Structure formats: C-alpha cells, structure tokens
Amino acid sequence: MATPSYQAPPPPPPSYQAPGPGVSEPMSGGMKILLYLLSFFIPVVGFIVGFIYYTKPNPEERRIGKNCIILAVIAIIWPCLLCFIVPLLWGASLLALPWAY
C-alpha cells in the first residue's frame, strides 16, 4: 500500500488588493462632478469638502479640495458682482436713449 503524498496547495490567483493606509483609490469622474456642483450651489458644503480634501496628502485629492474651495468662492462673489454690474449697465443703456436727454 502506497502512502499518499501531500503537496502544498497552489497559490491563490492574483486578485484585487485593497490599498494600504494613507493610499486611496482615484476618485471617479462622476464623484468629482458631484462635489463641484455641490460646491457651487451650496458654498458652505464646498468649503467643508474642500478643506477635508485639501488636507489629505494625495496630490489629486488636494487639487479636488482646492477646486471645491475656488468654486465656493466664485459662487459667493458672482451674485455680488451681478448686483453691481447689471444696474450699472441698465443705467448706462437708459442714458443712451434719445428721450433721456
């Protein structure tokens, strides 16, 4: 009677390995667009998300955080500029009318 010979099992097939600590997966394009839209339409969220991502060590995440903060600032400044520019343009166009003299 022959004794069975045991061998080590074959190694498992290569599979996806989760990134280690401090390394994150790249953010999808849809998620970036969502964060940018939220940053523009709700500036407070833009500042919070921007600060969170700007403090991360990954350069791509820092860029996303910076863009969120910039969009939040633009969302605040843009309406203020329109409140000053549109009345000036409206007033200048009224002065150009022939009966305004």
Buried (B, 14 or more C-beta within 10 A) or exposed (E): EEEEEEEEEEEEEEEEEEEEEEEEEEBEEEEBEEBBEBBBEBBEBBBBBBEEBBEBEBEEBBEBBEBBBBBBBBBEEEEEEEEEEEEEEEEEEEEEEEEEE
